[in-house]
């Protein structure tokens, strides 16, 4: 899949702003999409965040496989990375506050010893485009203060928001990285909505989506589109052609691909998780 001109100037600017503001915050919430926890992580963040205290927040957990949500949280926690999974549309302030206070326990105790009791914890929220940052922040502050939209690149500026009695949140624009080393990561991000829909070949992404659902959730695919056993086991290309006709789009494969992609994103084919937990860790979780 060829993705071109998708790293706009505001993303480079956002990286600079994050580096500048990092010294001002106590903790970072790194938001990732629960449907692709690793693929939706910006590899640049390791270098940017360095040793800053951070919590990995798996957003859109209501769209991801519920069993794998907890498995991914366990995986991160067992590897020394504090993590929680949440539904962005019903983000629990108490859950996030509890986790932040847990990872900041030592620093908060030092503040208490110095007589600093009511100072708000400054939190930076960071992640790739369309990972649910603004939606989550609006629920945390109980106001529509962060612009939202089911497309990447909605947040263009940084802003401070008060949440509850203890947190002060810094919203940041979504930041992608300049180049995908693995083409599969690009397809996963496109399927999830992290890349603008005008910047990739829709049939490539639709074929990837079909391949995934045939292999992992074939029953959901068959039920949604009334497919026979023979149809579901045909090649993915033929399956896409077949769906195009079922949708009534004649030979408009791009339109059929777009519909399929959007229905997958909206959860019409059920909850799913594209990223697999490393095999060794899966075994450890089961024991």
Secondary structure by P-SEA (a helix, b strand, c coil): ccccccccaaaaaaaaaaaaacccccccccccccccccccccccccccccccbbbbbbcccccccaaaaaaaaaaaaaacccccccccccccaaaaaaaaaaaaaaaaaaaaaaccccbbbbbbbbbcccccaaaaaaaaacccccccccccccccccccccccccbbbbbbccccccccccaaaaaaaaaacccccccccaaaaaaaaaaaaaaccaaaaaaaaccccccccccaaaaaaaaaaaaccccaaaaaaaaaaaaaaaccccbbbcccccaaaaaaaac
